Amino acid sequence: MPGRKSRLSVGLLLAALLAFATTPAATADPAAAATTGGIPSVGTAWGAPGPYEVDVDIEAVHTFYHPRSMGASGERHPVVIWGNGTGAVPGIYSSLLRHWASHGIIVAAANTPTSNFAISMRAGIDVLERRNADPGSEYFGRVDLEHIGSAGHSQGGAAAVNAAIDARVDTAVPIQPGPLTDPDLTDVPMFYLAGQRDLTVWPALVKALYRDSSHLPAVYGEVRGAGHLSSIGDGGDFRAPTTAWLRFWLMGDENARGFFFGPDCVYCGDGDLWSGWERNARALTIPGPGGV
């Protein structure tokens, strides 16, 4: 049986290989309207690559996924801090995190395989605050620190909720989150995601967190046919809806509003994607397109 150092070396090598997996960028439509902060619109192509090429920087504490041409047109890029599942590293989720970066988001992924307390995740914001203020940094003046989300899978999903106790975090996306968290500690909008066939974090456990979130706008989506590992890699069927949610809350992308909010929300009637879908009372007060 390999020793701990051997397993760690293999894990880091796998992370590096996956982190640099290529993700093509979509061609931006020059006539497309820009969202808040100047990020180009992608219409409703949430699952397709965004308009940015992506760079990946693997550091000691974090792995940063970011647009290669940050701020090239004067835009500022919102932030997502990421938490891994138990024993995992960011490279396992590399294609999903690269996807978000291709849509204009700077992702600060904590390298820790034990993310539950969200300490390293929140430290990612501190790092970006310093770099955004440093004239010698490629991030200088290009980070939208007013729009920050937290996201993660499994143990990292619980960490995404725990990270939202930080006043700098504006929304959270817990993907198949573990139970060691308490939504009562925050009041930001939450998008809880479960997998219909998840035998590790049963949908009922995720729904319990959702139901404990009546004091904040919360949406529950149960991805049809998904198991616990269906969200790794490129995110599978979790990729498009999480991208839409992040673009709405972090970029003000109005094309995403009608997918979640209003009486005729698109995802509300998508039985092919969801085996379960709910919006709580506070989410129902958020108007859909046209203020309806």
Secondary structure as GFF3:
##gff-version 3
##sequence-region A 1 292
A	DSSP	alpha_helix	4	19	.	.	.	ID=ss1
A	DSSP	three_ten_helix	36	38	.	.	.	ID=ss2
A	DSSP	beta_strand	54	58	.	.	.	ID=ss3
A	DSSP	beta_strand	62	67	.	.	.	ID=ss4
A	DSSP	beta_strand	77	83	.	.	.	ID=ss5
A	DSSP	three_ten_helix	90	93	.	.	.	ID=ss6
A	DSSP	alpha_helix	94	102	.	.	.	ID=ss7
A	DSSP	beta_strand	106	110	.	.	.	ID=ss8
A	DSSP	alpha_helix	119	132	.	.	.	ID=ss9
A	DSSP	beta_strand	143	153	.	.	.	ID=ss10
A	DSSP	alpha_helix	155	163	.	.	.	ID=ss11
A	DSSP	beta_strand	171	175	.	.	.	ID=ss12
A	DSSP	three_ten_helix	183	185	.	.	.	ID=ss13
A	DSSP	beta_strand	190	195	.	.	.	ID=ss14
A	DSSP	alpha_helix	203	211	.	.	.	ID=ss15
A	DSSP	beta_strand	218	223	.	.	.	ID=ss16
A	DSSP	three_ten_helix	236	238	.	.	.	ID=ss17
A	DSSP	alpha_helix	239	251	.	.	.	ID=ss18
A	DSSP	three_ten_helix	254	256	.	.	.	ID=ss19
A	DSSP	alpha_helix	257	260	.	.	.	ID=ss20
A	DSSP	three_ten_helix	267	269	.	.	.	ID=ss21
A	DSSP	beta_strand	274	279	.	.	.	ID=ss22
A	DSSP	alpha_helix	281	284	.	.	.	ID=ss23
A	DSSP	three_ten_helix	289	291	.	.	.	ID=ss24
###
